Amino acid sequence: MAKRLTEKENEKLVRGFKSGKTIKALSDEFCFTSVTIIRKLKERLGVSVYKELSSKNKKSVQENIINTDKNINKDNIYSNSKDSQNSFLEINETVKYKDDKNFLHASEFIEIAPLNYEIESTSRKELSSIPISEINFPKMVYMIVDKNIELEIKLLKDYPQWDFLPNSDLNRKTIEIFNDIKVAKRFCKKEQKVIKVPNTDVFRIVAPILISRGISRIVSSEQLIAL
């Protein structure tokens, strides 16, 4: 089973996000996927506060990039201006007149191409569903059902961490599994309850039945599983 963050690590994660660290930086620091980092931040901060801080952090990153571009351009302008001035003085020092015809001779010079500055940008990592045949389920998981033991069915678009997927995928019906009973209870409503699934092979067995009901994805804490 995947390792979990301790309470101190969760607090450190929230502090880092509030201080302006990006999701990718936090993902690298805590060795969790971006999806997991986003989920844990939303659990700790709430969706509205997370979105506000996320927007603020993105704006800060963009401003830093713009300021970096401006500084680079200023350095180039200053460097080019100084080079031009030095070249002019150098030419003046090498000007000579020949006889009475006043022919102008200048020393030869080599043109130097301007330096090209590139800002490294990491493209967003695309995530996609993994076939159920390739999934190693934990020994036990938990699910949320209603009082009649009916599965809670949602559309994929109800999960913000997957909103980058195309609309054709966002309209797929899903069920959700939890590795931690405490997390499951946190999302459980009054009219619902949490059940234990002690044999996770059942998902492979009932996959055809789920598909016949229009359910084609299983959402877990870090993965999107295709039936």
C-alpha positions as CSV (number, residue, x, y, z in Angstrom):
1,M,0.0,0.0,0.0
2,A,1.3,3.5,-0.8
3,K,2.9,5.5,2.0
4,R,0.8,8.2,3.6
5,L,1.8,11.7,4.7
6,T,2.2,12.2,8.5
7,E,0.4,15.1,10.2
8,K,3.7,17.1,10.2
9,E,4.2,16.4,6.5
10,N,0.6,17.5,5.8
11,E,1.2,20.8,7.7
12,K,4.5,21.3,5.8
13,L,2.7,20.6,2.5
14,V,0.1,23.3,3.3
15,R,2.7,25.8,4.4
16,G,4.7,25.2,1.2
17,F,1.6,25.8,-1.0
18,K,0.7,29.0,0.9
19,S,4.2,30.3,0.5
20,G,3.9,30.0,-3.3
21,K,5.4,26.6,-4.2
22,T,3.9,25.0,-7.3
23,I,2.1,21.7,-7.4
24,K,5.0,20.2,-9.4
25,A,7.6,21.4,-6.8
26,L,5.5,19.9,-4.0
27,S,5.0,16.7,-5.9
28,D,8.8,16.3,-6.3
29,E,9.4,17.2,-2.7
30,F,7.0,14.8,-1.1
31,C,7.3,12.0,-3.9
32,F,3.6,11.9,-4.6
33,T,1.7,12.5,-7.9
34,S,0.3,15.9,-8.7
35,V,-3.2,14.5,-8.4
36,T,-2.6,13.3,-4.8
37,I,-1.0,16.6,-3.8
38,I,-4.0,18.5,-5.2
39,R,-6.4,16.2,-3.4
40,K,-4.6,16.5,0.0
41,L,-4.5,20.3,-0.3
42,K,-8.2,20.5,-1.0
43,E,-8.9,18.3,2.0
44,R,-6.8,20.5,4.2
45,L,-7.7,23.9,2.8
46,G,-11.1,23.4,1.3
47,V,-11.8,23.7,-2.5
48,S,-12.4,27.5,-2.5
49,V,-9.2,28.4,-0.5
50,Y,-7.2,25.9,-2.7
51,K,-8.5,27.5,-5.9
52,E,-7.7,31.0,-4.6
53,L,-4.2,30.1,-3.6
54,S,-3.6,28.1,-6.8
55,S,-4.6,31.2,-8.9
56,K,-2.4,33.4,-6.8
57,N,0.6,31.1,-7.2
58,K,0.1,30.8,-11.0
59,K,0.0,34.6,-11.2
60,S,3.2,34.9,-9.2
61,V,5.0,32.4,-11.4
62,Q,3.9,34.3,-14.6
63,E,5.1,37.6,-13.1
64,N,8.5,36.0,-12.3
65,I,8.8,34.8,-15.8
66,I,7.9,38.3,-17.2
67,N,10.3,40.0,-14.8
68,T,13.0,37.6,-15.9
69,D,12.4,38.4,-19.6
70,K,12.5,42.1,-18.8
71,N,15.8,41.8,-17.0
72,I,17.3,39.7,-19.8
73,N,16.2,42.3,-22.3
74,K,17.7,45.1,-20.2
75,D,21.0,43.3,-20.0
76,N,21.0,42.7,-23.8
77,I,20.2,46.3,-24.5
78,Y,22.9,47.5,-22.1
79,S,25.4,45.0,-23.5
80,N,24.6,45.9,-27.1
81,S,24.8,49.6,-26.4
82,K,28.2,49.2,-24.7
83,D,29.5,47.0,-27.5
84,S,28.4,49.5,-30.1
85,Q,30.2,52.3,-28.2
86,N,33.4,50.3,-27.9
87,S,33.2,49.4,-31.6
88,F,32.8,53.0,-32.5
89,L,35.8,54.1,-30.5
90,E,37.8,51.2,-31.9
91,I,37.0,52.2,-35.5
92,N,37.9,55.8,-34.8
93,E,41.3,54.8,-33.4
94,T,42.0,52.8,-36.6
95,V,40.9,55.4,-39.1
96,K,43.8,56.6,-41.2
97,Y,44.0,59.0,-44.1
98,K,46.1,58.2,-47.1
99,D,47.9,60.9,-49.1
100,D,45.7,63.9,-50.1
101,K,42.7,61.8,-51.2
102,N,41.6,61.2,-47.6
103,F,40.7,57.6,-48.1
104,L,39.1,56.0,-45.0
105,H,40.5,52.8,-43.8
106,A,39.0,50.9,-40.9
107,S,40.1,47.8,-39.2
108,E,38.3,44.6,-40.0
109,F,35.8,43.4,-37.5
110,I,33.9,40.2,-36.8
111,E,30.2,40.3,-36.3
112,I,29.1,38.5,-33.1
113,A,25.6,37.1,-33.1
114,P,23.5,38.1,-30.0
115,L,23.1,35.5,-27.3
116,N,19.8,33.6,-27.3
117,Y,18.2,33.3,-23.9
118,E,15.7,30.6,-23.3
119,I,13.5,30.1,-20.3
120,E,13.0,26.5,-19.4
121,S,9.4,25.5,-19.2
122,T,8.1,22.1,-18.1
123,S,5.1,21.0,-20.0
124,R,2.1,19.7,-18.0
125,K,2.2,16.0,-17.6
126,E,-0.7,14.3,-19.2
127,L,-2.4,11.7,-17.1
128,S,-4.7,9.0,-18.5
129,S,-6.7,6.0,-17.4
130,I,-4.9,2.7,-16.7
131,P,-6.5,-0.6,-17.8
132,I,-7.8,-2.6,-14.8
133,S,-5.7,-5.6,-16.0
134,E,-2.6,-3.6,-15.2
135,I,-3.7,-2.5,-11.7
136,N,-2.3,-4.0,-8.5
137,F,-5.1,-3.3,-6.1
138,P,-4.4,-3.2,-2.3
139,K,-5.7,-6.1,-0.3
140,M,-8.6,-4.1,1.0
141,V,-10.4,-0.9,-0.1
142,Y,-13.5,1.0,1.0
143,M,-16.5,2.4,-0.9
144,I,-19.4,4.7,-0.2
145,V,-23.0,3.4,-0.8
146,D,-26.5,4.5,0.1
147,K,-28.7,2.9,2.7
148,N,-29.8,0.3,0.1
149,I,-26.2,-0.7,-0.6
150,E,-26.4,1.0,-4.0
151,L,-23.1,2.3,-5.3
152,E,-22.5,6.0,-5.4
153,I,-22.2,6.8,-9.1
154,K,-20.6,10.1,-10.2
155,L,-19.5,11.6,-13.5
156,L,-15.8,12.0,-14.0
157,K,-16.3,15.8,-14.4
158,D,-17.3,15.8,-10.7
159,Y,-13.6,15.3,-9.8
160,P,-11.6,18.5,-10.3
161,Q,-8.3,16.7,-10.5
162,W,-9.3,15.2,-13.8
163,D,-10.9,18.3,-15.4
164,F,-8.1,18.5,-18.0
165,L,-9.5,15.4,-19.8
166,P,-11.7,15.8,-22.9
167,N,-15.4,16.2,-22.5
168,S,-16.0,12.7,-23.9
169,D,-14.1,11.3,-20.9
170,L,-15.6,13.8,-18.4
171,N,-19.1,12.5,-19.1
172,R,-18.2,8.9,-18.2
173,K,-19.9,7.3,-15.2
174,T,-17.5,6.3,-12.3
175,I,-17.4,4.7,-8.9
176,E,-14.8,5.6,-6.3
177,I,-12.6,3.5,-4.0
178,F,-10.6,4.6,-1.0
179,N,-7.5,3.0,0.5
180,D,-8.1,4.7,3.9
181,I,-11.4,4.4,5.8
182,K,-10.8,7.8,7.5
183,V,-10.7,9.5,4.1
184,A,-13.8,7.6,2.9
185,K,-15.8,8.6,6.0
186,R,-14.8,12.2,5.4
187,F,-16.6,12.1,2.0
188,C,-19.5,10.1,3.3
189,K,-22.9,12.0,3.7
190,K,-25.5,11.4,6.4
191,E,-27.7,9.2,4.2
192,Q,-24.7,7.1,3.1
193,K,-22.3,4.7,4.7
194,V,-18.9,3.2,4.1
195,I,-18.5,-0.5,3.3
196,K,-15.3,-2.6,3.3
197,V,-14.2,-4.5,0.2
198,P,-11.9,-7.2,1.6
199,N,-11.3,-8.9,-1.8
200,T,-10.4,-6.4,-4.5
201,D,-10.4,-9.1,-7.2
202,V,-14.1,-8.5,-7.2
203,F,-13.7,-5.4,-9.4
204,R,-12.2,-7.5,-12.2
205,I,-15.0,-10.1,-11.8
206,V,-17.9,-7.6,-11.9
207,A,-16.3,-5.3,-14.6
208,P,-18.6,-6.6,-17.4
209,I,-21.6,-5.9,-15.1
210,L,-20.4,-2.4,-14.3
211,I,-19.8,-1.7,-18.0
212,S,-23.4,-2.9,-18.8
213,R,-24.7,-0.3,-16.4
214,G,-22.7,2.4,-18.1
215,I,-19.9,2.6,-15.5
216,S,-16.5,2.6,-17.3
217,R,-14.1,4.1,-14.8
218,I,-12.9,3.6,-11.2
219,V,-11.5,6.6,-9.4
220,S,-8.9,6.0,-6.7
221,S,-6.7,8.3,-4.7
222,E,-4.0,8.5,-7.3
223,Q,-5.2,6.6,-10.4
224,L,-8.0,6.5,-13.0
225,I,-8.8,2.9,-13.8
226,A,-10.5,1.9,-17.0
227,L,-12.8,-1.2,-16.9
